[in-house]
């Protein structure tokens, strides 16, 4: 599935495009576009070890969606919280109520995306853009020109679900976009995935995007599955259920023309594996996020025991534009421990602009300006060391496996709070150990190091720098002895050693 030239376990950097341009223009004291952002800004992203940049929200937004956002009382409260003193000029339509798959004029001329892709590729980055399959803006041109591409309401439908529908002309009623579990998104119109014409129209949009980007992050990708769509909208459509899945057709047609194009799915509800089987290169791993945030370490470890192909095609994160900022959601120290975990397991590793700086404020996606937040220097330096360590080939080309951490003979069960695994590539071996708890832990990391019964080794520590001496016992229940502070993580370079088995 994945492009063979893309580094295994790649790193992706999500950037809110409008916020980014606003900040760059202030930084350089001139009005910039995506193409006129100085190369040094992209080179910094490359130096941090990123392979892909996802420019979130580049497409033309809806004027109707903007007006709805300005009227919405709950959104106005969110704007007050995130950006005190905001004005109407700071608000745009939702980037997920797309009016046209053309570049937002706030970001430059429509030809600049192709130019930007060429520039980023030349520098060593690949460009990921949004694709929103399930819905479009209520004022999208297709609403007037091709209403049959959308779910239409009929007499009793409007009586039973009056909040699900709207009319743009006073006679035709179209459905708002929604998923099975929440009220509709009232600034959007629901596409009809059973319509062959709609399917091909969306695929044609994807084919255009493939020429100006290297991949797409597909919003709520599971809503396009026949079963999911049928549960919500099957009774509202006159089209028969298709024999094939939309994604089989879409991914197949696009990759026939461009095999290296990347499909990344926002996905939930345990449908991730199905989407991978339909051709997605990567799917969100929200389960790991939830377990790191809410569950115990046994649940985290059990989740990481999934088969390796599934892991390699999963997207791991502790922050993105849909979630609270990591330092807010997890707490500062716990967020750093969680960052080590998601950065050192197989799969695509997603980092969000502001995460590396320790930002606290989550921005509503309708805002195109953000507050100025001071950089948390300690968080920034931690991520510098973490990203530098994870840029090593062993974390991309190596083989990964879990390790056991055993108690040190005391009655304590604190050793159960420790997550540990290894990476091995040729003669290089890295060990990752995370005390994912607020209690100090000590115990023996089980791994064979050689034939000696007892010895002391000096190992480089990549998160703190320098080396430290460790006691080693080669017995059935022992290994490398570690004492870990609450939320402490270590990445140890054990090269060269006897291969880990």
GUTI-919277 format. One record per residue (C-alpha): residue number from 1; residue in three letters; x, y, z. Coordinates in nm, 4 decimals, padded with zeros to 6 digits. Example, Ala and Ser with C-alpha at 12.3 -4.5 7.8 and 13.67 -1.06 7.14 Angstrom:
1, Ala, 01.2300, -00.4500, 00.7800 $
2, Ser, 01.3670, -00.1060, 00.7140 $
This chain:
1, Unk, 00.0000, 00.0000, 00.0000 $
2, Unk, 00.2462, 00.2638, 00.1199 $
3, Unk, 00.4806, 00.4302, -00.1277 $
4, Unk, 00.8080, 00.2342, -00.1092 $
5, Unk, 01.0111, 00.5557, -00.1234 $
6, Unk, 00.8435, 00.6953, 00.1894 $
7, Unk, 01.0379, 00.6236, 00.5065 $
8, Unk, 00.8787, 00.3541, 00.7205 $
9, Unk, 00.7092, 00.4888, 01.0327 $
10, Unk, 00.7105, 00.8445, 00.8916 $
11, Unk, 00.6620, 01.1666, 01.0877 $
12, Unk, 00.3783, 01.4026, 00.9928 $
13, Unk, 00.3431, 01.7654, 01.1024 $
14, Unk, -00.0099, 01.9102, 01.1042 $
15, Unk, -00.0296, 02.2852, 01.0428 $
16, Unk, -00.3454, 02.4984, 01.0404 $
17, Unk, -00.2785, 02.6762, 00.7102 $
18, Unk, -00.4597, 03.0037, 00.7863 $
19, Unk, -00.3119, 03.0344, 01.1357 $
20, Unk, 00.0313, 02.9568, 00.9908 $
21, Unk, 00.0122, 03.2244, 00.7208 $
22, Unk, -00.1179, 03.4771, 00.9720 $
23, Unk, 00.1778, 03.4114, 01.2017 $
24, Unk, 00.4325, 03.4076, 00.9210 $
25, Unk, 00.3028, 03.7404, 00.7917 $
26, Unk, 00.3366, 03.8928, 01.1378 $
27, Unk, 00.6819, 03.7413, 01.1859 $
28, Unk, 00.8172, 03.8779, 00.8566 $
29, Unk, 00.6082, 04.1980, 00.8677 $
30, Unk, 00.4620, 04.1519, 00.5218 $
31, Unk, 00.1649, 03.9754, 00.3669 $
32, Unk, 00.2791, 03.6266, 00.2748 $
33, Unk, 00.1213, 03.3414, 00.0818 $
34, Unk, 00.2023, 02.9720, 00.0994 $
35, Unk, 00.4542, 03.0098, -00.1826 $
36, Unk, 00.6260, 03.3159, -00.0393 $
37, Unk, 00.6899, 03.1687, 00.3059 $
38, Unk, 01.0712, 03.1654, 00.3286 $
39, Unk, 01.2346, 02.8281, 00.2645 $
40, Unk, 01.4012, 02.8391, 00.6058 $
41, Unk, 01.0625, 02.7811, 00.7714 $
42, Unk, 01.0150, 02.4542, 00.5812 $
43, Unk, 01.3797, 02.3598, 00.6344 $
44, Unk, 01.3249, 02.3869, 01.0098 $
45, Unk, 01.0426, 02.1308, 00.9784 $
46, Unk, 01.2798, 01.9004, 00.7892 $
47, Unk, 01.5556, 01.9411, 01.0479 $
48, Unk, 01.3089, 01.8295, 01.3131 $
49, Unk, 01.2775, 01.5006, 01.1272 $
50, Unk, 00.9422, 01.5375, 00.9521 $
51, Unk, 00.8639, 01.3570, 00.6276 $
52, Unk, 00.5150, 01.4963, 00.5632 $
53, Unk, 00.3410, 01.8263, 00.6266 $
54, Unk, -00.0388, 01.8338, 00.6451 $
55, Unk, -00.1667, 02.1823, 00.5644 $
56, Unk, -00.5083, 02.1650, 00.7278 $
57, Unk, -00.7789, 02.3904, 00.5855 $
58, Unk, -00.6378, 02.5115, 00.2520 $
59, Unk, -00.9604, 02.4909, 00.0488 $
60, Unk, -01.2130, 02.7648, -00.0230 $
61, Unk, -01.4551, 02.8002, 00.2661 $
62, Unk, -01.8223, 02.8773, 00.2641 $
63, Unk, -01.9564, 03.2280, 00.3238 $
64, Unk, -02.2782, 03.0716, 00.4582 $
65, Unk, -02.0732, 02.8625, 00.7011 $
66, Unk, -01.8945, 03.1759, 00.8192 $
67, Unk, -02.2215, 03.3549, 00.8873 $
68, Unk, -02.3495, 03.0548, 01.0806 $
69, Unk, -02.0323, 03.0464, 01.2886 $
70, Unk, -02.0714, 03.4134, 01.3742 $
71, Unk, -02.4330, 03.3540, 01.4831 $
72, Unk, -02.3687, 03.0366, 01.6814 $
73, Unk, -02.3732, 03.1196, 02.0566 $
74, Unk, -02.1639, 02.8209, 02.1662 $
75, Unk, -01.9012, 02.8910, 01.9020 $
76, Unk, -01.8862, 03.2554, 02.0071 $
77, Unk, -01.8094, 03.1401, 02.3607 $
78, Unk, -01.5338, 02.9179, 02.2204 $
79, Unk, -01.3903, 03.2150, 02.0316 $
80, Unk, -01.3957, 03.4184, 02.3552 $
81, Unk, -01.2068, 03.1431, 02.5367 $
82, Unk, -00.9467, 03.0822, 02.2664 $
83, Unk, -00.8895, 03.4369, 02.1405 $
84, Unk, -01.0034, 03.7118, 02.3784 $
85, Unk, -01.0804, 04.0299, 02.1877 $
86, Unk, -01.1507, 03.8513, 01.8598 $
87, Unk, -01.3347, 04.0328, 01.5830 $
88, Unk, -01.5496, 03.9152, 01.2931 $
89, Unk, -01.2420, 03.9342, 01.0667 $
90, Unk, -01.0817, 03.6546, 01.2713 $
91, Unk, -01.3619, 03.4116, 01.1809 $
92, Unk, -01.3992, 03.2109, 00.8622 $
93, Unk, -01.6215, 02.9243, 00.7606 $
94, Unk, -01.5330, 02.5765, 00.8791 $
95, Unk, -01.2528, 02.4155, 00.6763 $
96, Unk, -01.4761, 02.1069, 00.6714 $
97, Unk, -01.7621, 02.2886, 00.5007 $
98, Unk, -01.5839, 02.3130, 00.1672 $
99, Unk, -01.7180, 02.5470, -00.0996 $
100, Unk, -01.4641, 02.4423, -00.3648 $
101, Unk, -01.1472, 02.2326, -00.3827 $
102, Unk, -00.9480, 02.5401, -00.4833 $
103, Unk, -00.6975, 02.7318, -00.2745 $
104, Unk, -00.8434, 02.9730, -00.0198 $
105, Unk, -00.7591, 03.3259, -00.1472 $
106, Unk, -00.6265, 03.4098, 00.2016 $
107, Unk, -00.3444, 03.1624, 00.1291 $
108, Unk, -00.2521, 03.2697, -00.2249 $
109, Unk, -00.3434, 03.2278, -00.5882 $
110, Unk, -00.4986, 02.8928, -00.6876 $
111, Unk, -00.1881, 02.7950, -00.8892 $
112, Unk, 00.0314, 02.8184, -00.5791 $
113, Unk, -00.0544, 02.4741, -00.4417 $
114, Unk, 00.1154, 02.2970, -00.7325 $
115, Unk, 00.4130, 02.5303, -00.6965 $
116, Unk, 00.4252, 02.4681, -00.3215 $
117, Unk, 00.4197, 02.0920, -00.3716 $
118, Unk, 00.7153, 02.1172, -00.6092 $
119, Unk, 00.9062, 02.3339, -00.3620 $
120, Unk, 00.8385, 02.1070, -00.0649 $
121, Unk, 00.9290, 01.7960, -00.2642 $
122, Unk, 01.2549, 01.9584, -00.3699 $
123, Unk, 01.3341, 02.0397, -00.0066 $
124, Unk, 01.2446, 01.6866, 00.1072 $
125, Unk, 00.8857, 01.7160, 00.2340 $
126, Unk, 00.5624, 01.5679, 00.1035 $
127, Unk, 00.2387, 01.7640, 00.1078 $
128, Unk, -00.0836, 01.6268, 00.2582 $
129, Unk, -00.4160, 01.8102, 00.2110 $
130, Unk, -00.7716, 01.7569, 00.3341 $
131, Unk, -01.0386, 01.5596, 00.1536 $
132, Unk, -01.3903, 01.5658, 00.3013 $
133, Unk, -01.5933, 01.2853, 00.1400 $
134, Unk, -01.9121, 01.2852, 00.3492 $
135, Unk, -02.0361, 01.6398, 00.3006 $
136, Unk, -01.9844, 01.9770, 00.1368 $
137, Unk, -02.0882, 02.3322, 00.2242 $
138, Unk, -02.4590, 02.4111, 00.1957 $
139, Unk, -02.3770, 02.6701, -00.0719 $
140, Unk, -02.1517, 02.4415, -00.2761 $
141, Unk, -02.2241, 02.4861, -00.6518 $
142, Unk, -02.3431, 02.1247, -00.6835 $
143, Unk, -02.6406, 02.2051, -00.4592 $
144, Unk, -02.7933, 02.3973, -00.7496 $
145, Unk, -02.6360, 02.2221, -01.0467 $
146, Unk, -02.6511, 01.8582, -00.9293 $
147, Unk, -02.8979, 01.8217, -00.6384 $
148, Unk, -02.9273, 01.4497, -00.7141 $
149, Unk, -02.5786, 01.4016, -00.5692 $
150, Unk, -02.7180, 01.4702, -00.2214 $
151, Unk, -02.9679, 01.3101, 00.0150 $
152, Unk, -03.3106, 01.4624, -00.0435 $
153, Unk, -03.5922, 01.4728, 00.2088 $
154, Unk, -03.9531, 01.3897, 00.1351 $
155, Unk, -04.2778, 01.4756, 00.3138 $
156, Unk, -04.2668, 01.2531, 00.6219 $
157, Unk, -03.8875, 01.2810, 00.6429 $
158, Unk, -03.9188, 01.6523, 00.7071 $
159, Unk, -04.1816, 01.5958, 00.9755 $
160, Unk, -03.9862, 01.3256, 01.1572 $
161, Unk, -03.6436, 01.4950, 01.1307 $
162, Unk, -03.7053, 01.8668, 01.0709 $
163, Unk, -03.3546, 01.9612, 01.1925 $
164, Unk, -03.1888, 01.7249, 00.9451 $
165, Unk, -03.2941, 01.9141, 00.6312 $
166, Unk, -03.2728, 02.2558, 00.4694 $
167, Unk, -03.3925, 02.4110, 00.1452 $
168, Unk, -03.1833, 02.6362, -00.0751 $
169, Unk, -03.4679, 02.7144, -00.3147 $
170, Unk, -03.7865, 02.6724, -00.1094 $
171, Unk, -03.8899, 02.3524, -00.2827 $
172, Unk, -03.6046, 02.1011, -00.2706 $
173, Unk, -03.4998, 01.9775, 00.0730 $
174, Unk, -03.1497, 01.8422, 00.1191 $
175, Unk, -03.0016, 01.6759, 00.4248 $
176, Unk, -02.7244, 01.8196, 00.6373 $
177, Unk, -02.4150, 01.6074, 00.6800 $
178, Unk, -02.4082, 01.3890, 00.9903 $
179, Unk, -02.2734, 01.0723, 01.1428 $
180, Unk, -02.4887, 00.8112, 01.3204 $
181, Unk, -02.4150, 00.9356, 01.6720 $
182, Unk, -02.4498, 01.3135, 01.6708 $
183, Unk, -02.6784, 01.5914, 01.5486 $
184, Unk, -02.6183, 01.7134, 01.1919 $
185, Unk, -02.3512, 01.9631, 01.0957 $
186, Unk, -02.5856, 02.2411, 00.9921 $
187, Unk, -02.3365, 02.4240, 00.7679 $
188, Unk, -02.2993, 02.1164, 00.5441 $
189, Unk, -02.4985, 01.9121, 00.2925 $
190, Unk, -02.4920, 01.5300, 00.2967 $
191, Unk, -02.3686, 01.3538, -00.0165 $
192, Unk, -02.5379, 01.0373, -00.1402 $
193, Unk, -02.2737, 00.7627, -00.1535 $
194, Unk, -02.5165, 00.5298, -00.3299 $
195, Unk, -02.5255, 00.7660, -00.6299 $
196, Unk, -02.2836, 00.6582, -00.9066 $
197, Unk, -02.2685, 01.0178, -01.0315 $
198, Unk, -02.1713, 01.1465, -00.6859 $
199, Unk, -01.9042, 00.8801, -00.6451 $
200, Unk, -01.7399, 00.9645, -00.9755 $
201, Unk, -01.7622, 01.3381, -00.9068 $
202, Unk, -01.5747, 01.2929, -00.5769 $
203, Unk, -01.3189, 01.0687, -00.7443 $
204, Unk, -01.2642, 01.3349, -01.0096 $
205, Unk, -01.1941, 01.5853, -00.7300 $
206, Unk, -00.9401, 01.3428, -00.5848 $
207, Unk, -00.7730, 01.3057, -00.9222 $
208, Unk, -00.7295, 01.6822, -00.9391 $
209, Unk, -00.5874, 01.6912, -00.5878 $
210, Unk, -00.3348, 01.4189, -00.6731 $
211, Unk, -00.1639, 01.6616, -00.9132 $
212, Unk, -00.1108, 01.9314, -00.6490 $
213, Unk, -00.0440, 01.7201, -00.3373 $
214, Unk, 00.1229, 01.3971, -00.2316 $
215, Unk, -00.1694, 01.2642, -00.0302 $
216, Unk, -00.4971, 01.3358, 00.1438 $
217, Unk, -00.6190, 01.3117, 00.5008 $
218, Unk, -00.9752, 01.1903, 00.4566 $
219, Unk, -01.2142, 01.3375, 00.7103 $
220, Unk, -01.4418, 01.0847, 00.8877 $
221, Unk, -01.3525, 00.8256, 00.6243 $
222, Unk, -01.5692, 00.5496, 00.7742 $
223, Unk, -01.8876, 00.7464, 00.6938 $
224, Unk, -01.8398, 00.6506, 00.3288 $
225, Unk, -01.8626, 00.2769, 00.4013 $
226, Unk, -02.1781, 00.1195, 00.2605 $
227, Unk, -02.2859, -00.0254, 00.5966 $
228, Unk, -02.2391, 00.3000, 00.7864 $
229, Unk, -02.4026, 00.5150, 00.5201 $
230, Unk, -02.6871, 00.2682, 00.4838 $
231, Unk, -02.7684, 00.2731, 00.8565 $
232, Unk, -02.8212, 00.6483, 00.8515 $
233, Unk, -02.9391, 00.7279, 00.5011 $
234, Unk, -03.0350, 00.4018, 00.3292 $
235, Unk, -03.4075, 00.4638, 00.3625 $
236, Unk, -03.3704, 00.8173, 00.2231 $
237, Unk, -03.2223, 00.7196, -00.1135 $
238, Unk, -03.3761, 00.5668, -00.4245 $
239, Unk, -03.0426, 00.4278, -00.5409 $
240, Unk, -02.9641, 00.0606, -00.4689 $
241, Unk, -02.6742, -00.0210, -00.2403 $
242, Unk, -02.3568, -00.0415, -00.4540 $
243, Unk, -02.1770, -00.3731, -00.4864 $
244, Unk, -01.8396, -00.2110, -00.4187 $
245, Unk, -01.7166, 00.0285, -00.1515 $
246, Unk, -01.6568, 00.3914, -00.2455 $
247, Unk, -01.2991, 00.3712, -00.1196 $
248, Unk, -01.2228, 00.0666, -00.3345 $
249, Unk, -01.3223, 00.2680, -00.6408 $
250, Unk, -01.1604, 00.5950, -00.5304 $
251, Unk, -00.8266, 00.4613, -00.4086 $
252, Unk, -00.8043, 00.2216, -00.7015 $
253, Unk, -00.8618, 00.4898, -00.9658 $
254, Unk, -00.6269, 00.7435, -00.8072 $
255, Unk, -00.3447, 00.4966, -00.7436 $
256, Unk, -00.3734, 00.3609, -01.0948 $
257, Unk, -00.2608, 00.7059, -01.2099 $
258, Unk, -00.0312, 00.7800, -00.9162 $
259, Unk, 00.0734, 00.4745, -00.7111 $
260, Unk, 00.2693, 00.6810, -00.4563 $
261, Unk, -00.0287, 00.8962, -00.3556 $
262, Unk, -00.0973, 00.8619, 00.0180 $
263, Unk, -00.4429, 00.7970, 00.1635 $
264, Unk, -00.4730, 00.8707, 00.5372 $
265, Unk, -00.8062, 00.8066, 00.7105 $
266, Unk, -00.9567, 00.9748, 01.0116 $
267, Unk, -01.1424, 00.6683, 01.1381 $
268, Unk, -01.3115, 00.5367, 01.4525 $
269, Unk, -01.5541, 00.2657, 01.5719 $
270, Unk, -01.3127, -00.0267, 01.5165 $
271, Unk, -01.3423, 00.0195, 01.1396 $
272, Unk, -00.9758, 00.1068, 01.0957 $
273, Unk, -00.8688, -00.2411, 00.9875 $
274, Unk, -01.1452, -00.2562, 00.7255 $
275, Unk, -01.0296, 00.0756, 00.5802 $
276, Unk, -00.6709, -00.0480, 00.5656 $
277, Unk, -00.7938, -00.3529, 00.3759 $
278, Unk, -00.9731, -00.1228, 00.1304 $
279, Unk, -00.6422, 00.0450, 00.0468 $
280, Unk, -00.5763, 00.3178, 00.3032 $
281, Unk, -00.2064, 00.3608, 00.3731 $
282, Unk, -00.2708, 00.4853, 00.7274 $
283, Unk, -00.5693, 00.5041, 00.9639 $
284, Unk, -00.6104, 00.6964, 01.2899 $
285, Unk, -00.5390, 00.5015, 01.6088 $
286, Unk, -00.7785, 00.6829, 01.8412 $
287, Unk, -00.7877, 00.3723, 02.0617 $
288, Unk, -00.4250, 00.4210, 02.1649 $
289, Unk, -00.4934, 00.7889, 02.2350 $
290, Unk, -00.7917, 00.7024, 02.4547 $
291, Unk, -00.6038, 00.4323, 02.6429 $
292, Unk, -00.3084, 00.6593, 02.7095 $
293, Unk, -00.5433, 00.9311, 02.8325 $
294, Unk, -00.8006, 00.7297, 03.0271 $
295, Unk, -00.7093, 00.3622, 03.0712 $
296, Unk, -00.4433, 00.1637, 03.2568 $
297, Unk, -00.1100, 00.0422, 03.1254 $
298, Unk, -00.2361, -00.3117, 03.0802 $
299, Unk, -00.4863, -00.1793, 02.8269 $
300, Unk, -00.2118, 00.0163, 02.6500 $
301, Unk, 00.0145, -00.2871, 02.6335 $
302, Unk, -00.2669, -00.5120, 02.5098 $
303, Unk, -00.3445, -00.2672, 02.2323 $
304, Unk, 00.0200, -00.2642, 02.1240 $
305, Unk, 00.0092, -00.6415, 02.0833 $
306, Unk, -00.1947, -00.6049, 01.7623 $
307, Unk, -00.0412, -00.7590, 01.4530 $
308, Unk, 00.2516, -00.5634, 01.3102 $
309, Unk, 00.1046, -00.4856, 00.9655 $
310, Unk, -00.1933, -00.3199, 01.1371 $
311, Unk, 00.0387, -00.1218, 01.3654 $
312, Unk, 00.2581, -00.0047, 01.0770 $
313, Unk, -00.0442, 00.1418, 00.9003 $
314, Unk, -00.1833, 00.3197, 01.2090 $
315, Unk, -00.1541, 00.6921, 01.2903 $
316, Unk, -00.0411, 00.7585, 01.6478 $
317, Unk, -00.0909, 01.0959, 01.8165 $
318, Unk, -00.1624, 01.2693, 02.1460 $
319, Unk, -00.2841, 01.5904, 01.9855 $
320, Unk, -00.4491, 01.7176, 01.6674 $
321, Unk, -00.6977, 01.9915, 01.5806 $
322, Unk, -00.9926, 01.7797, 01.7045 $
323, Unk, -00.8421, 01.7070, 02.0473 $
324, Unk, -00.7492, 01.9226, 02.3412 $
325, Unk, -00.3882, 02.0354, 02.3592 $
326, Unk, -00.1773, 01.7527, 02.5006 $
327, Unk, -00.0426, 01.9460, 02.7997 $
328, Unk, -00.4013, 02.0399, 02.8879 $
329, Unk, -00.5580, 01.6981, 02.8286 $
330, Unk, -00.2881, 01.4839, 02.9906 $
331, Unk, -00.1035, 01.7245, 03.2165 $
332, Unk, 00.2468, 01.8418, 03.1314 $
333, Unk, 00.4615, 01.5533, 03.2582 $
334, Unk, 00.2180, 01.2816, 03.1536 $
335, Unk, 00.1909, 01.4348, 02.8066 $
336, Unk, 00.5668, 01.3994, 02.7607 $
337, Unk, 00.5562, 01.0347, 02.8662 $
338, Unk, 00.2689, 00.9764, 02.6226 $
339, Unk, 00.4664, 01.1554, 02.3504 $
340, Unk, 00.7549, 00.9124, 02.3950 $
341, Unk, 00.5137, 00.6205, 02.3644 $
342, Unk, 00.3424, 00.7328, 02.0414 $
343, Unk, 00.6740, 00.8444, 01.8890 $
344, Unk, 00.8446, 00.5088, 01.9329 $
345, Unk, 00.5869, 00.2483, 01.8295 $
346, Unk, 00.5393, 00.1335, 01.4681 $
347, Unk, 00.3197, 00.3486, 01.2470 $
348, Unk, 00.2858, 00.7053, 01.1291 $
349, Unk, 00.3631, 00.9548, 01.4082 $
350, Unk, 00.1531, 01.2719, 01.3965 $
351, Unk, 00.2559, 01.5948, 01.5677 $
352, Unk, 00.0439, 01.9098, 01.5791 $
353, Unk, 00.1719, 02.2668, 01.5364 $
354, Unk, 00.2019, 02.4125, 01.8867 $
355, Unk, 00.2456, 02.0725, 02.0503 $
356, Unk, 00.6250, 02.0986, 02.0468 $
357, Unk, 00.6042, 02.4420, 02.2085 $
358, Unk, 00.3752, 02.3244, 02.4887 $
359, Unk, 00.0761, 02.5357, 02.3787 $
360, Unk, -00.2366, 02.5105, 02.5964 $
361, Unk, -00.5066, 02.6703, 02.3805 $
362, Unk, -00.7109, 02.4581, 02.1417 $
363, Unk, -00.8423, 02.6747, 01.8580 $
364, Unk, -01.1851, 02.6309, 01.6984 $
365, Unk, -01.1243, 02.5509, 01.3324 $
366, Unk, -01.3256, 02.8567, 01.2247 $
367, Unk, -01.0604, 03.0951, 01.3634 $
368, Unk, -00.7938, 03.2152, 01.1215 $
369, Unk, -00.5893, 03.3934, 01.3894 $
370, Unk, -00.4572, 03.2497, 01.7120 $
371, Unk, -00.3261, 03.3944, 02.0378 $
372, Unk, 00.0399, 03.4472, 02.1106 $
373, Unk, 00.1474, 03.1778, 02.3565 $
374, Unk, 00.4847, 03.1715, 02.5283 $
375, Unk, 00.7003, 02.8713, 02.4431 $
376, Unk, 00.7483, 02.6280, 02.7282 $
377, Unk, 01.1257, 02.5942, 02.6954 $
378, Unk, 01.1436, 02.2662, 02.8866 $
379, Unk, 00.8760, 02.1069, 02.6666 $
380, Unk, 01.0447, 02.2405, 02.3527 $
381, Unk, 01.3827, 02.0988, 02.4519 $
382, Unk, 01.2258, 01.7641, 02.5437 $
383, Unk, 01.0695, 01.7362, 02.1973 $
384, Unk, 01.3994, 01.8416, 02.0374 $
385, Unk, 01.5728, 01.5458, 02.2040 $
386, Unk, 01.2833, 01.3081, 02.1363 $
387, Unk, 01.2560, 01.3942, 01.7664 $
388, Unk, 01.6334, 01.3759, 01.7243 $
389, Unk, 01.6375, 01.0307, 01.8820 $
390, Unk, 01.3434, 00.9085, 01.6735 $
391, Unk, 01.5046, 01.0328, 01.3539 $
392, Unk, 01.7562, 00.7478, 01.3820 $
393, Unk, 01.7185, 00.4787, 01.1115 $
394, Unk, 01.6590, 00.2151, 01.3794 $
395, Unk, 01.3165, 00.3682, 01.4577 $
396, Unk, 01.2187, 00.3500, 01.0910 $
397, Unk, 01.3953, 00.0540, 00.9324 $
398, Unk, 01.4276, -00.1627, 01.2421 $
399, Unk, 01.2213, -00.4418, 01.3914 $
400, Unk, 01.0111, -00.3642, 01.6997 $
401, Unk, 00.9048, -00.5780, 01.9923 $
402, Unk, 00.7650, -00.5508, 02.3450 $
403, Unk, 00.9791, -00.6190, 02.6528 $
404, Unk, 00.8841, -00.7380, 03.0003 $
405, Unk, 00.9574, -00.5342, 03.3122 $
406, Unk, 00.9686, -00.7465, 03.6290 $
407, Unk, 00.9450, -00.6503, 03.9950 $
408, Unk, 01.2688, -00.6198, 04.1939 $
409, Unk, 01.1660, -00.8685, 04.4642 $
410, Unk, 00.9672, -00.6248, 04.6773 $
411, Unk, 00.5929, -00.6518, 04.7343 $
412, Unk, 00.5237, -00.3473, 04.5164 $
413, Unk, 00.3269, -00.3891, 04.1939 $
414, Unk, 00.4531, -00.0571, 04.0570 $
415, Unk, 00.6492, -00.2441, 03.7897 $
416, Unk, 00.3177, -00.2989, 03.6111 $
417, Unk, 00.3145, 00.0738, 03.5292 $
418, Unk, 00.6183, 00.0426, 03.3036 $
419, Unk, 00.5872, 00.0187, 02.9248 $
420, Unk, 00.8960, -00.1089, 02.7446 $
421, Unk, 00.9988, -00.2132, 02.3948 $
422, Unk, 01.3021, -00.2362, 02.1688 $
423, Unk, 01.4021, -00.1475, 01.8144 $
424, Unk, 01.6760, -00.3393, 01.6348 $
425, Unk, 01.8350, -00.2584, 01.2997 $
426, Unk, 02.1506, -00.4431, 01.1975 $
427, Unk, 02.3914, -00.3933, 01.4895 $
428, Unk, 02.1931, -00.1075, 01.6399 $
429, Unk, 01.9528, -00.1630, 01.9313 $
430, Unk, 01.7499, 00.1023, 02.1100 $
431, Unk, 01.5478, 00.0398, 02.4249 $
432, Unk, 01.2456, 00.2568, 02.5172 $
433, Unk, 01.1198, 00.2509, 02.8757 $
434, Unk, 00.8280, 00.4651, 03.0010 $
435, Unk, 00.7056, 00.4816, 03.3599 $
436, Unk, 00.3495, 00.5727, 03.2716 $
437, Unk, 00.2369, 00.6544, 03.6237 $
438, Unk, 00.2644, 00.9128, 03.8995 $
439, Unk, 00.4499, 00.6643, 04.1230 $
440, Unk, 00.8214, 00.5846, 04.1213 $
441, Unk, 00.8996, 00.2385, 03.9818 $
442, Unk, 01.1924, 00.0020, 03.9943 $
443, Unk, 01.2581, -00.3385, 03.8509 $
444, Unk, 01.4358, -00.5525, 03.5944 $
445, Unk, 01.4002, -00.5037, 03.2206 $
446, Unk, 01.4170, -00.8538, 03.0781 $
447, Unk, 01.6524, -00.8898, 02.7816 $
448, Unk, 01.9515, -01.1118, 02.7041 $
449, Unk, 02.2749, -00.9136, 02.6931 $
450, Unk, 02.5432, -01.1808, 02.6935 $
451, Unk, 02.6786, -01.4774, 02.8817 $
452, Unk, 02.8001, -01.2926, 03.1934 $
453, Unk, 02.6008, -01.3639, 03.5085 $
454, Unk, 02.6483, -01.0140, 03.6526 $
455, Unk, 02.8059, -00.7000, 03.5149 $
456, Unk, 02.7759, -00.3234, 03.4967 $
457, Unk, 02.7217, -00.1472, 03.1652 $
458, Unk, 02.7385, 00.2206, 03.0734 $
459, Unk, 02.4633, 00.3244, 02.8327 $
460, Unk, 02.3920, 00.6519, 02.6497 $
461, Unk, 02.0590, 00.8107, 02.7459 $
462, Unk, 01.9128, 00.9969, 02.4512 $
463, Unk, 01.6392, 01.1955, 02.6282 $
464, Unk, 01.8629, 01.3463, 02.8963 $
465, Unk, 02.2064, 01.3191, 02.7379 $
466, Unk, 02.5196, 01.1599, 02.8779 $
467, Unk, 02.5605, 00.8039, 02.9996 $
468, Unk, 02.4691, 00.6133, 03.3144 $
469, Unk, 02.5876, 00.2885, 03.4690 $
470, Unk, 02.3368, 00.0049, 03.4953 $
471, Unk, 02.3536, -00.3235, 03.6789 $
472, Unk, 02.2871, -00.6329, 03.4692 $
473, Unk, 02.2028, -00.9852, 03.5882 $
474, Unk, 02.1622, -01.2564, 03.3298 $
475, Unk, 01.9083, -01.4759, 03.5031 $
476, Unk, 01.5595, -01.5868, 03.4131 $
477, Unk, 01.3854, -01.3137, 03.6143 $
478, Unk, 01.6393, -01.0360, 03.5855 $
479, Unk, 01.8017, -00.8248, 03.3144 $
480, Unk, 01.8746, -00.4518, 03.3217 $
481, Unk, 01.7938, -00.2869, 03.6559 $
482, Unk, 01.6095, 00.0468, 03.6312 $
483, Unk, 01.4737, 00.3000, 03.8764 $
484, Unk, 01.2248, 00.5411, 03.7212 $
485, Unk, 01.0717, 00.8593, 03.8565 $
486, Unk, 00.7009, 00.9326, 03.7984 $
487, Unk, 00.6321, 00.9779, 03.4245 $
488, Unk, 01.0006, 00.9302, 03.3459 $
489, Unk, 01.1035, 00.7947, 03.0069 $
490, Unk, 01.4362, 00.6693, 02.8793 $
491, Unk, 01.5695, 00.5837, 02.5374 $
492, Unk, 01.8844, 00.3753, 02.5795 $
493, Unk, 02.1357, 00.2977, 02.3072 $
494, Unk, 02.2495, -00.0609, 02.3644 $
495, Unk, 02.4484, -00.1045, 02.0433 $
496, Unk, 02.6146, -00.3367, 01.9767 $
497, Unk, 02.4597, -00.6161, 02.1830 $
498, Unk, 02.3504, -00.9718, 02.1386 $
499, Unk, 02.0359, -00.9579, 01.9188 $
500, Unk, 01.7139, -00.9192, 02.1206 $
501, Unk, 01.4789, -01.2151, 02.0894 $
